[in-house]
Amino acid sequence: MHLYVTPIVLLVVSNVFMTMAWYGHLKFKDASIRNFHSIPRPLK
């Protein structure tokens, strides 16, 4: 049973993540990686 459930769960999780990423990129069109320079980074 476990052999059949794992791939299905992984596909569902992947689908949810990709859907959120797709609609997120539509909602936040003006956001780019350059806008995230204000996020605090840990010191090296």
C-alpha positions in Angstrom: 0.0 0.0 0.0 2.8 2.4 0.9 4.3 1.8 -2.5 1.2 3.4 -4.2 0.6 6.2 -1.7 4.0 7.9 -1.8 4.1 8.9 -5.5 0.5 10.2 -5.3 1.3 12.3 -2.2 4.4 13.7 -3.9 2.4 14.6 -7.0 -0.3 16.4 -5.0 2.3 18.3 -3.0 4.2 19.3 -6.1 0.9 20.4 -7.8 -0.1 22.6 -4.9 3.4 24.2 -4.7 3.4 24.9 -8.5 -0.1 26.3 -8.4 0.9 28.6 -5.6 4.0 29.7 -7.4 2.1 30.4 -10.6 -0.6 32.5 -9.0 2.0 34.2 -6.8 3.9 35.3 -9.8 0.8 36.7 -11.3 -0.2 38.5 -8.1 3.3 39.9 -7.4 4.4 40.8 -11.0 6.4 43.8 -9.8 8.4 41.7 -7.3 11.8 40.7 -8.4 14.9 39.3 -6.8 16.4 42.9 -6.7 13.6 44.0 -4.4 14.6 41.5 -1.7 17.9 43.3 -0.8 16.3 44.6 2.4 15.8 41.1 3.8 18.3 40.8 6.7 20.9 38.2 6.0 22.9 36.3 8.6 26.5 37.6 9.1 29.2 35.4 7.7 
